[in-house]
Amino acid sequence: MLGNVALVSGLLVSVITLSTDTGTPEPYILAGFLVTTGIGLRIEAAIRESRA
């Protein structure tokens, strides 16, 4: 669940940043961090589910 929230948040930050086009890389770094965290959390959940 938390992984999905991080993925959606990262993608939402990317879409908002692309629509406003601020020209600074900081929002993209935040979006990349959120997406990477979301993917990691989803992988961790899949590993835990397969062990249970």
DSSP file (Angstrom, degrees, kcal/mol; ACC not computed):
  #  RESIDUE AA STRUCTURE BP1 BP2  ACC     N-H-->O    O-->H-N    N-H-->O    O-->H-N    TCO  KAPPA ALPHA  PHI   PSI    X-CA   Y-CA   Z-CA
    1    1 A M     >        0   0    0      0, 0.0     4,-1.9     0, 0.0     5,-0.1   0.000 360.0 360.0 360.0 -47.3    0.0    0.0    0.0
    2    2 A L  H  >  +     0   0    0      1,-0.2     4,-2.2     2,-0.2     5,-0.2   0.860 360.0  55.6 -66.6 -34.0    2.7    2.5    1.0
    3    3 A G  H  > S+     0   0    0      1,-0.2     4,-2.3     2,-0.2    -1,-0.2   0.900 106.8  50.1 -63.1 -41.2    4.7    1.6   -2.2
    4    4 A N  H  > S+     0   0    0      2,-0.2     4,-2.6     1,-0.2     5,-0.2   0.898 109.2  51.5 -64.1 -40.2    1.7    2.4   -4.3
    5    5 A V  H  X S+     0   0    0     -4,-1.9     4,-2.4     1,-0.2    -2,-0.2   0.910 110.6  48.2 -63.6 -42.2    1.2    5.8   -2.6
    6    6 A A  H  X S+     0   0    0     -4,-2.2     4,-2.3     2,-0.2    -2,-0.2   0.899 112.0  49.5 -66.0 -39.9    4.9    6.7   -3.2
    7    7 A L  H  X S+     0   0    0     -4,-2.3     4,-2.4     2,-0.2    -2,-0.2   0.939 113.3  45.5 -63.5 -47.0    4.7    5.7   -6.8
    8    8 A V  H  X S+     0   0    0     -4,-2.6     4,-2.4     1,-0.2    -2,-0.2   0.896 112.7  51.4 -64.7 -39.6    1.5    7.7   -7.4
    9    9 A S  H  X S+     0   0    0     -4,-2.4     4,-2.5    -5,-0.2    -1,-0.2   0.920 110.5  48.7 -63.0 -43.5    3.0   10.7   -5.5
   10   10 A G  H  X S+     0   0    0     -4,-2.3     4,-2.0     1,-0.2    -2,-0.2   0.918 113.2  46.2 -62.9 -44.2    6.2   10.6   -7.6
   11   11 A L  H  X S+     0   0    0     -4,-2.4     4,-2.4     2,-0.2    -1,-0.2   0.877 111.8  52.1 -67.0 -36.8    4.2   10.4  -10.9
   12   12 A L  H  X S+     0   0    0     -4,-2.4     4,-2.5     2,-0.2     5,-0.2   0.903 108.3  50.7 -65.4 -41.6    1.9   13.2   -9.7
   13   13 A V  H  X S+     0   0    0     -4,-2.5     4,-2.4     1,-0.2    -1,-0.2   0.905 111.1  50.0 -61.0 -41.1    4.9   15.5   -8.9
   14   14 A S  H  X S+     0   0    0     -4,-2.0     4,-2.6     2,-0.2    -2,-0.2   0.928 111.5  47.1 -63.3 -45.5    6.3   14.7  -12.3
   15   15 A V  H  X S+     0   0    0     -4,-2.4     4,-2.0     2,-0.2    -2,-0.2   0.916 113.8  47.2 -64.8 -43.4    3.1   15.6  -14.1
   16   16 A I  H  X S+     0   0    0     -4,-2.5     4,-1.6     1,-0.2    -1,-0.2   0.906 113.4  48.9 -65.1 -40.7    2.6   18.8  -12.2
   17   17 A T  H  X S+     0   0    0     -4,-2.4     4,-2.7    -5,-0.2     5,-0.5   0.903 110.5  50.4 -66.5 -40.9    6.2   19.8  -12.8
   18   18 A L  H  < S+     0   0    0     -4,-2.6    -1,-0.2     1,-0.2    -2,-0.2   0.869 110.4  50.3 -64.8 -35.2    5.9   19.1  -16.5
   19   19 A S  H  < S+     0   0    0     -4,-2.0    -1,-0.2    -5,-0.2    -2,-0.2   0.817 119.3  35.9 -74.1 -29.1    2.8   21.2  -16.7
   20   20 A T  H  < S-     0   0    0     -4,-1.6    -2,-0.2    -5,-0.1    -1,-0.2   0.737  90.6-154.8 -93.6 -25.1    4.3   24.2  -15.0
   21   21 A D     <  +     0   0    0     -4,-2.7    -3,-0.1    -5,-0.2    -4,-0.1   0.951  20.4 174.4  49.8  66.7    7.8   23.8  -16.4
   22   22 A T        -     0   0    0     -5,-0.5    -1,-0.1     2,-0.2    -4,-0.1   0.757  34.7-135.1 -73.9 -25.3    9.7   25.5  -13.7
   23   23 A G        +     0   0    0      1,-0.3    -1,-0.1    -6,-0.2    -2,-0.0   0.415  66.6 115.3  85.8  -3.1   13.1   24.6  -15.2
   24   24 A T        -     0   0    0      1,-0.1     4,-0.4     0, 0.0    -1,-0.3  -0.788  62.2-141.9-100.1 146.0   14.7   23.6  -11.9
   25   25 A P  S  > S+     0   0    0      0, 0.0     4,-2.0     0, 0.0     3,-0.3   0.603  80.4  90.4 -82.0 -10.2   15.7   19.9  -11.4
   26   26 A E  H  > S+     0   0    0      1,-0.2     4,-2.3     2,-0.2     5,-0.2   0.895  85.3  49.5 -59.2 -44.6   14.6   19.7   -7.7
   27   27 A P  H  > S+     0   0    0      0, 0.0     4,-2.7     0, 0.0    -1,-0.2   0.886 110.8  51.5 -62.7 -34.1   11.0   18.5   -8.4
   28   28 A Y  H  > S+     0   0    0     -4,-0.4     4,-2.6    -3,-0.3    -2,-0.2   0.863 108.2  51.5 -69.2 -34.2   12.3   15.8  -10.7
   29   29 A I  H  X S+     0   0    0     -4,-2.0     4,-2.3     2,-0.2    -1,-0.2   0.922 111.7  47.3 -65.4 -43.6   14.8   14.6   -8.0
   30   30 A L  H  X S+     0   0    0     -4,-2.3     4,-2.5     2,-0.2    -2,-0.2   0.924 112.9  48.7 -62.3 -45.0   11.9   14.4   -5.5
   31   31 A A  H  X S+     0   0    0     -4,-2.7     4,-2.6     1,-0.2     5,-0.2   0.918 111.6  49.2 -62.9 -43.3    9.8   12.5   -8.0
   32   32 A G  H  X S+     0   0    0     -4,-2.6     4,-2.6     1,-0.2    -1,-0.2   0.897 110.8  50.6 -62.3 -40.0   12.6   10.1   -8.8
   33   33 A F  H  X S+     0   0    0     -4,-2.3     4,-2.5     2,-0.2    -2,-0.2   0.918 111.8  47.4 -63.7 -43.7   13.2    9.5   -5.1
   34   34 A L  H  X S+     0   0    0     -4,-2.5     4,-2.6     2,-0.2    -2,-0.2   0.911 113.5  47.2 -65.5 -42.3    9.5    8.8   -4.5
   35   35 A V  H  X S+     0   0    0     -4,-2.6     4,-2.6     2,-0.2     5,-0.2   0.926 113.1  48.6 -65.4 -44.0    9.2    6.5   -7.5
   36   36 A T  H  X S+     0   0    0     -4,-2.6     4,-2.3    -5,-0.2    -2,-0.2   0.910 112.9  48.1 -62.3 -42.2   12.4    4.6   -6.5
   37   37 A T  H  X S+     0   0    0     -4,-2.5     4,-2.5    -5,-0.2    -1,-0.2   0.914 111.2  51.0 -63.4 -43.2   11.1    4.3   -2.9
   38   38 A G  H  X S+     0   0    0     -4,-2.6     4,-2.1     2,-0.2    -2,-0.2   0.907 110.3  48.2 -61.8 -43.2    7.7    3.1   -4.1
   39   39 A I  H  X S+     0   0    0     -4,-2.6     4,-2.4     1,-0.2    -1,-0.2   0.924 111.9  50.3 -63.7 -43.4    9.3    0.4   -6.4
   40   40 A G  H  X S+     0   0    0     -4,-2.3     4,-2.4     1,-0.2    -2,-0.2   0.902 110.4  49.0 -61.2 -41.8   11.5   -0.7   -3.5
   41   41 A L  H  X S+     0   0    0     -4,-2.5     4,-2.3     1,-0.2    -1,-0.2   0.875 110.8  50.3 -66.9 -36.5    8.6   -1.0   -1.1
   42   42 A R  H  X S+     0   0    0     -4,-2.1     4,-2.1     2,-0.2    -2,-0.2   0.896 110.9  48.9 -68.6 -38.8    6.6   -3.0   -3.6
   43   43 A I  H  X S+     0   0    0     -4,-2.4     4,-2.3     2,-0.2    -2,-0.2   0.921 111.2  50.4 -64.5 -43.2    9.5   -5.4   -4.2
   44   44 A E  H  X S+     0   0    0     -4,-2.4     4,-2.4     1,-0.2    -2,-0.2   0.916 110.3  49.6 -61.4 -42.3    9.9   -5.8   -0.4
   45   45 A A  H  X S+     0   0    0     -4,-2.3     4,-2.3     1,-0.2    -1,-0.2   0.881 109.9  51.3 -64.6 -37.5    6.2   -6.5   -0.1
   46   46 A A  H  X S+     0   0    0     -4,-2.1     4,-2.0     2,-0.2    -1,-0.2   0.894 110.4  48.7 -66.6 -39.1    6.3   -9.1   -2.8
   47   47 A I  H  X S+     0   0    0     -4,-2.3     4,-1.3     2,-0.2    -2,-0.2   0.922 112.7  47.6 -66.4 -43.5    9.3  -10.9   -1.2
   48   48 A R  H  X S+     0   0    0     -4,-2.4     4,-1.2     1,-0.2    -2,-0.2   0.889 111.1  51.9 -64.8 -37.8    7.5  -10.9    2.2
   49   49 A E  H  < S+     0   0    0     -4,-2.3     3,-0.2     1,-0.2    -1,-0.2   0.884 107.3  52.0 -66.4 -38.2    4.3  -12.2    0.6
   50   50 A S  H  < S+     0   0    0     -4,-2.0    -1,-0.2     1,-0.2    -2,-0.2   0.788 109.3  50.4 -70.9 -25.4    6.2  -15.1   -1.1
   51   51 A R  H  <        0   0    0     -4,-1.3    -1,-0.2     1,-0.2    -2,-0.2   0.729 360.0 360.0 -81.4 -23.3    7.8  -16.2    2.1
   52   52 A A     <        0   0    0     -4,-1.2    -1,-0.2    -3,-0.2    -2,-0.2   0.476 360.0 360.0 -80.1 360.0    4.5  -16.2    4.1
